[in-house]
Amino acid sequence: MDYKPLTAQWHAERRARRPKPAKLITNERLRDYVQERLAGVIRTPDGTVVPGPAAPAWNGRNKPHRQDRRWVNAWSPEQISRRLPVDFPHDETMRISHEAIYQALYVQGRGALKRELVACLRTGRALRVPRERTRGRPGAHVTPEVMISERPAEAEDRAIPGHWEGDLIIGTGRSAIGTLVERTTRFTLLLHLPRMEGYGVEPRVKNGPALAGYGAEAMKDAITARISTLPEQLRRSLTWDRGKELSQHAQLKIDTGLAVYFADPHSPWQRGTNENTNGLLRQYFPKGIDLSRWDAKEIEAVAVALNSRPRKTLGWRTPAEALNEHLVLVQQAGVATIE
């Protein structure tokens, strides 16, 4: 008998149909168990209910930003599914897959659960994000040849200056300041990232330039302008996180000769010097403020203050002193030192 793919597909789809009602509709006990662990209430150890913040009512839109969320038990569907055999080892009716719970929340017509319970999920998304969409998220600019594993060994042991770590500190209103820290001496450069012309006035253009001041084009120009003022010996490499603001790293390398490498995902310790410096900078630029208030001179003054502060890891020398000492050893006579 010949195999007919179209006929086989038709039979597969026919057998996959589920005319029977969803399990959460027919099994009230199972439905209550799932809803209690998705939502529920928060209690103290003695059983007192903690109401939490007064959160706005769910309006069917996506997760709220910078707003209080309702305090709930917030078990994930997978946790609920995996816990059922533990709580009901001998009751086969108390079984459901985590996918069935997600479908009951997100798929119209499968609804045994209240639609607003999606706000109790940790993501708070009103719509599911297909897996295909997650594969296209930022990170395509990070290729194997620019991973931190390809960075020269000399950058790891901090013996030779010229290897930098970089990042952004973010403020409100889409404001930011760029930070570059030299690994050996902890010398810090701050990048002024003013908003571009048209910000807040012109409508946003899809796939257009980022006018907030720290888009890929703005970051490339800011780093190029700052790093080009340094001697060539101090332009060896730059390690960044995986932010798309440095997606023009190839052009940056052409313009400055600075090799760019990217840390592994969720690995801030690979840029520990920069993370520590950003913490020091929060003394001057606390979280929750508009960083665009400060102009380039004021930001540079903070960098000078930081570079003039003695550091224990440098034997109580300042970063500026440590950098100048290294330059004396590696530079030709007549090259100016860093002030």
Buried (B, 14 or more C-beta within 10 A) or exposed (E): EEEEEEEEEEEEEEEEEEEEEBBBBEBEEBBEBBBEBBBBEBEEEEEEEEEEEEBEEBEEEEBBEEEEBBBBBBBBBEBBBEEBEEEBEEEEEBBBEBEBBBBBBBEEEBBBBBBBBBBBBEEBEBEBEEEEEEEEEEBEBBEEEBBBEEBEEBBEEBEBBBBBBBBBBEBEBBBBBBBBBBBBBBBBBBBBBBBBEEBEEEEEEEEEEBBBBBBBBBBBBBBBEBBEEBBEBBBBBBBBBBBBBBBBBEEBBEBBEBBBBBBBEEEEEBBEBBBBBBEBBEEBBEEEEEBBEBEEEEBBEBBEEBBEEEBEEBEEBBBBBBBBBBBEEEBEEEEEBBE
